[in-house]
Amino acid sequence: MFMQLFGTVVIAGIVGYASEKSGFTRNGYLPSIIICIGGAFLFYFVRIMFGIRFGAPGIDAILSSIGALIIVPTHWRNRR
């Protein structure tokens, strides 16, 4: 279980870096990585508590990281 948690953090960091490098987000490298890791942690613990899964732990980490990147920045962005 510890290795799944460590792998989730590593995959979420890679997704955050790749999303910033590709231009998917424009938050900055560190905020994107923090957002991805937070979303992956949240879904990891939801998966443990309730058994909700989309597939392998790596797929869950990727999907939750992308979901966090979509939800968080658009929620806090200034709307004009």
N, C-alpha and C positions, 0 to 999 in steps of 0.2 A: 504494500500500500504506500510506503514511503517513496518508493521509486516511481510510482504513478504520479504522486504529488510533485516530485522533482521534475519529471518529464513534462508535466503540465505547465510548470513555470517556465521551463526552457522553451517549449513550443510556443507559449504565449509571448515570450520575449522576442522570438524570431518573427512571429506574425506582426507584432508591433513595429519592429524595425523594418520589415519588408513592406508594410503598408505605408510607412513614411517615405521609404526610399522610392517606391513606385508612384507616389503622388496620390494615393487613395485618400490620405488624410494630410492636413497641414497643421498639426498640433505641435510639432516638434518631436524629436526622437524620444526623449525621456517621458513626456506626458503620454505619448502613444503606447510606449512599453508599459507604463504604470497602469493605464486603462485596460490594456489586454490582460495583464497579470491579475488585476482585480476581478475582471469578468470571468477569467478561467478559474480562479480560486472560488468564486461564488458558485459557479456551476459544478465544480468538483465536489463541494460540500453538499449541494443539492442532490447530486448524483449518489453520494454515499447515504444521505438521510432518506431519500424517497425512492431511489432506484430508477430515476429517469435517465435514459441513455439514448443517444443517437447512433451509437456504434462503439468502436474501440475508444479507449481513453484519449488517444491522439486526435481522433476525429472530433471528439467532444471538446477538446482544448482548442482546436482550430475554430470550430463553429462558435464557441462561446466568446473567444477573443474577437472575432469579426463582429459578432452581435454587440459586444460592448463598445467597439469602435463606432458602430453605427448609432447606437443609442446615446451614449454619453456626450460626445461633442455636439450633436445637433440639439440636445436638450439645454446645454449651457451656453450655446452660441447666442450672441446678440442678434435680435431680429429687428430689422429696420424697414 
